[in-house]
Amino acid sequence: MNTASGACTGYVWNAYGGTIIIQGNHTFNAGTSSQEVFSSFWGGFLAVAMNVTFTFSGAYSVSNAFAAASADGSIAIPVPGLPTWVGYANVTGMKHYANLNGVINTQGQPVSYFPGTVAGTTASGGQFG
């Protein structure tokens, strides 16, 4: 299933103690924003299926981080089959944030992997890798 979104006051996808698997391509409309795009909290699990394309059709900003995992939440990116980022340079904000034992598993991709203009960070047992 392919989807599109405008501005979100919170998260585009949020696994709050549950599981989300993003299976279809998604377009972020120009001039929009969110707090986070991928987020996972309280033991939640967010995964991206193989070969998904995310398109940023114009300026897009994140106020917290593009990908955030906290309180034992985890985010997983597939390898092989990494997502494709179209319009990657249109995104401003922090790339990732993992804290309180949250894990962002990019299967060894570099810390610059997620879109954004600000380096990501980890704290209090958070992991990225």
Secondary structure, DSSP 8 states (H G I E B T S, - for coil): --EEE---SSEEEEEESSEEEE-S-EEE-TTEEEEEEEEEETT-EEEE-TT-EEEE-S-EEEEEEEEEEETT-EEE--SSS--EEETGGGEESBSEEEETT-EEE-TT--TT-SS-SB--EE-TT-EE-
